[in-house]
Amino acid sequence: MSKKLIIFLIFQLSFVLSHAQVVDEVVWVVGDEAILRSDIEVTRIQAAMEGVKWSGDPDCAIPEQIAVQKLFLHQAAIDSIDKDVTEADITAQLDTRINYMIEQIGSREKLEEYRRQSITQIKQAMHDDLRDQMLIQKMKQKLVSDITVTPAEVRRYFKDVPQDSIPFVPTEVEVQIITQTPKISIEEINRVKDELREYTDRINRGETSFQTLARLYSEDPISRRQGGELDYTGRAILDPAFAAVAFNLTDPKVISKVVESEFGFHIIQLIDKRGDKIKVRHILRKPVVSDSAINATILRLDTIATSIRKEQMPEVLKGFFLGDKFTFEDGVSFFSDDKDTRNNRGLMSTDPMQTGRQTSRFRLQDLPPEVARAVDTLQIGQISRPFSMVNKSGKTVCVIAKLKNRIEGHKASVTEDFQVMKEVVMEKRRAKKLHDWVVDKIKKTYVRIGDEFKDCQFEYEGWVR
């Protein structure tokens, strides 16, 4: 979606919200909940912003969707699901959505101009709708939590389906990496620390505020827009070194010493503590990695890659290594400093469905771009030339990659792709259970709809009585 269209839709949304009292009327009633015409218009615009495609007439599908949401929310209240959606969860989602809108429009100021509201007011306007969405999702998860399928049921399901209904598994690869971080000079580290100490001195002298300096200089792209603020967060979520300092702060007027984390160097200011969570603001600065340091690390990795290809021991390890052949896995053990892959023989892994089950299979587009480019033309077992990239912590690292395996795109089979096929069956059962639940709930709930909707072809039966 183009930025111009997103800006137009945000403007339209602001207009609808600001004029809701003029255009509103009750068009549906579900239980004791009314659906307003402005609710439908706001949903229409939000769906357009998110690229939602309606399977039927939007004038019928949109109010029906809102009505279904009312049913789930009613059940969520009965089952006390609201305890599972915390204010911290809502705030984190709000920040993500606001940041996306800012990125699309261009700046915080432009967003406030188009919405005719401050960021705080925008968050307040979005808060209840977002909370409802999270409650609905939790309610759905509870309703389908007991669904299971056996391998025999998966086989039976796909035995009778047409070939064009069998899912296609795109080409996937398995990749091993050896990663080394270029050495940063002491002078550069001291420069960054001195900058942070200067920020502290300026704040303590009353020349400026922590928030202002964070917006100007922090290299955390998310929190800098909020003046360095991180919302209520538990210790386990934070970098250990950062958390150790942050949780020891007791006075909001006192700024922490300079602390080093995996992301760089910080100063931290306490805002509030609430139970086992803390709210702070911080300024992050990252030392600059010199070209000479990157080149030296690439040269070192090139030597390691050559030794692996020739199965020869690197000079630095002679006398310390007892094996006959030097392999990529040996290189990982002795040289890689990537904590996520070093203990897994260099093998990269992912959890694309957030199921808690890791897989080593990646589609190329799901790999870091530099890794994808490096292995795209390799044959199985080949090692790439060294390259540099920025890792998920925002640090420059140098890498060599080995293509361990390539699984070409293919129609899924139970023997090779059981998890993919199981998920298809699970999803169909979840959808059917939710559909049946909604139909049953409609029968037990008071419903009144406007005459203009009575000729609609609805997804769920029972609305028109």
Secondary structure as UniProt FT lines:
FT   HELIX           3..18
FT   HELIX           20..23
FT   STRAND          26..30
FT   TURN            31..32
FT   STRAND          33..36
FT   HELIX           37..49
FT   TURN            50..51
FT   HELIX           58..78
FT   TURN            79..80
FT   HELIX           81..84
FT   HELIX           87..105
FT   HELIX           108..115
FT   HELIX           119..143
FT   TURN            144..146
FT   HELIX           151..159
FT   HELIX           163..165
FT   STRAND          168..169
FT   STRAND          172..180
FT   HELIX           186..204
FT   TURN            205..206
FT   HELIX           210..217
FT   TURN            221..222
FT   HELIX           223..226
FT   TURN            227..228
FT   STRAND          229..234
FT   HELIX           235..237
FT   HELIX           240..246
FT   TURN            247..248
FT   TURN            252..253
FT   STRAND          259..261
FT   TURN            262..263
FT   STRAND          264..274
FT   TURN            275..276
FT   STRAND          277..285
FT   HELIX           291..310
FT   HELIX           315..317
FT   TURN            318..320
FT   HELIX           328..335
FT   TURN            339..341
FT   HELIX           342..344
FT   TURN            345..346
FT   TURN            352..353
FT   HELIX           364..366
FT   HELIX           369..376
FT   TURN            380..381
FT   STRAND          387..390
FT   TURN            392..393
FT   STRAND          396..407
FT   STRAND          410..411
FT   TURN            414..416
FT   HELIX           418..443
FT   STRAND          447..449
FT   HELIX           451..453
FT   TURN            454..455
FT   TURN            461..462
//
